[in-house]
Amino acid sequence: MTLMQRLFANLFGGWFQLRQRFPAMLLDELADAVTVGERGHLGEVRFAVESRLTVRAVLAGVDAHSRAREVFAQLRVWDTEDNCGVLVYLLLSEQRIEIVADRGIARRVAQVQWDGVCSLMRDHFSAARWREGSLAGLAAINALLSEHFPAGDRDNPDELPDRPVLL
């Protein structure tokens, strides 16, 4: 996407779609999916959706990947005992999906696996299946975390909020 395309997309796209694509009922459903999924693994999953970036951010070179890392820090996804936080970040205006995993999980789950989750979600989103894509993505993430970071018999406190964040 060129700079002009990004500016146009962030000026005119995404912002009015946030509540339409992610209504309160879906946010409740996603929070429940995170809660249930986290019972089977030691990971902590956060889900954040942003309608668009500011013009200043686009001109400064901020892209979805760098913005996802900022949101990861802002939401304190890194602040878990086992460095086991995972952020799913959606930038609606540019139709981008980013997954940022903390170092404890990144050591065990390869980037290609996160890319597969993004692809799964993108396939649903491109067909306007926002609910299905979000839930399928969370299910895939929970499956990966259960495989690579199982809860077992360890104490498994809920360290981060489960409700998705609309930015």
C-alpha positions in Angstrom: 0.0 0.0 0.0 1.5 3.4 -1.0 1.6 6.3 1.3 -1.3 8.0 -0.6 -3.4 4.8 -0.3 -2.6 4.6 3.4 -3.5 8.2 3.9 -6.8 7.9 2.0 -7.7 4.6 3.8 -7.0 6.1 7.3 -8.8 9.4 6.5 -12.0 7.8 5.1 -12.0 4.1 5.9 -12.6 2.1 9.0 -13.8 4.6 11.6 -17.5 4.3 10.9 -17.3 0.5 10.7 -15.9 -0.2 14.2 -19.2 -0.5 16.1 -21.0 -2.1 13.1 -18.4 -4.9 12.7 -17.7 -5.3 16.5 -21.0 -4.6 18.3 -21.3 -5.1 22.1 -22.8 -8.6 21.7 -19.8 -9.7 19.7 -17.4 -8.2 22.2 -19.1 -10.2 24.9 -18.8 -13.4 22.8 -15.1 -12.7 22.2 -14.5 -12.1 25.9 -16.1 -15.4 26.7 -13.9 -17.2 24.0 -10.8 -15.7 25.6 -11.9 -16.7 29.1 -12.7 -20.3 28.1 -9.6 -20.6 26.0 -7.3 -19.4 28.7 -8.4 -22.2 31.0 -6.5 -24.7 28.9 -3.2 -22.8 28.7 -0.9 -20.4 30.5 -1.2 -17.7 27.9 -3.0 -14.4 28.3 -4.8 -13.2 25.1 -5.8 -9.6 24.4 -7.9 -8.6 21.3 -7.7 -5.0 20.1 -9.5 -3.4 17.2 -8.5 0.1 15.9 -10.6 1.9 13.3 -7.8 3.9 11.8 -4.5 5.7 12.4 -4.1 9.4 12.6 -2.7 11.3 9.6 0.3 12.3 11.7 1.0 8.6 12.5 0.8 7.6 8.9 3.1 10.4 7.8 5.5 9.4 10.6 5.7 5.9 9.1 3.6 4.1 11.7 2.2 0.9 10.1 0.0 -1.8 11.6 3.0 -3.9 12.7 4.6 -1.0 14.7 1.2 0.1 16.0 0.5 -3.4 17.2 3.7 -3.3 19.2 2.7 0.0 20.7 -0.7 -1.3 21.7 1.0 -4.4 23.1 3.0 -2.1 25.5 0.0 0.2 26.2 -2.2 -2.7 27.2 0.6 -4.2 29.2 0.3 -7.5 27.5 3.9 -8.1 28.4 3.1 -7.8 32.1 2.6 -11.5 32.9 4.5 -13.8 35.2 5.6 -16.2 32.4 5.9 -13.6 29.6 3.0 -15.3 28.0 0.9 -12.5 26.6 -0.5 -12.5 23.0 -2.1 -9.5 21.3 -4.4 -9.8 18.3 -4.5 -6.4 16.7 -6.9 -5.4 13.9 -6.5 -2.2 11.9 -9.8 -1.8 10.1 -8.9 1.0 7.7 -6.0 -0.9 6.2 -7.5 -4.3 6.7 -4.4 -5.5 8.6 -4.2 -8.2 11.3 -1.1 -8.5 13.5 -0.4 -10.9 16.3 2.3 -10.0 18.8 3.5 -12.7 21.2 5.6 -12.0 24.3 9.0 -13.6 24.5 7.9 -16.6 26.5 5.5 -17.7 23.8 7.6 -16.5 20.9 10.3 -19.1 21.9 7.8 -21.9 21.5 5.4 -20.8 18.7 6.9 -20.0 15.2 6.0 -16.9 13.3 4.6 -19.0 10.5 2.0 -20.4 12.9 0.9 -16.8 13.8 0.8 -16.0 10.1 -1.5 -18.9 9.5 -3.9 -17.6 12.2 -3.8 -14.1 10.5 -4.6 -15.8 7.1 -7.5 -17.7 8.6 -9.0 -14.5 10.0 -8.3 -12.6 6.8 -10.2 -15.2 4.7 -13.3 -14.7 6.9 -13.0 -10.9 7.1 -12.7 -10.5 3.3 -16.1 -12.2 3.1 -17.5 -9.8 5.8 -17.7 -12.6 8.4 -16.3 -10.6 11.3 -17.8 -12.7 14.0 -16.7 -16.0 12.5 -13.2 -14.7 11.7 -12.6 -13.3 15.1 -13.8 -16.5 16.9 -11.9 -18.8 14.5 -8.8 -16.7 15.1 -9.2 -17.0 18.9 -9.9 -20.7 18.7 -6.7 -21.2 16.6 -4.6 -19.1 19.1 -6.0 -21.0 22.0 -5.2 -24.3 20.3 -1.6 -23.2 19.7 -1.2 -22.0 23.3 -2.7 -25.2 24.6 -0.2 -27.2 22.6 2.9 -25.1 23.4 2.0 -23.6 26.8 -0.4 -26.0 28.5 -1.8 -25.2 31.9 -1.3 -28.7 33.3 -1.5 -28.7 37.0 0.0 -25.3 37.5 -1.9 -22.4 39.1 -3.4 -20.4 36.2 -4.5 -17.0 37.3 -6.2 -14.6 34.9 -3.6 -11.9 34.7 -5.1 -9.6 32.0 -8.6 -8.5 31.1 -10.4 -10.8 28.6 -12.7 -8.2 27.1 -11.6 -6.9 23.6 -10.5 -3.3 23.4 -11.8 -0.8 20.8 -9.2 1.9 20.2 
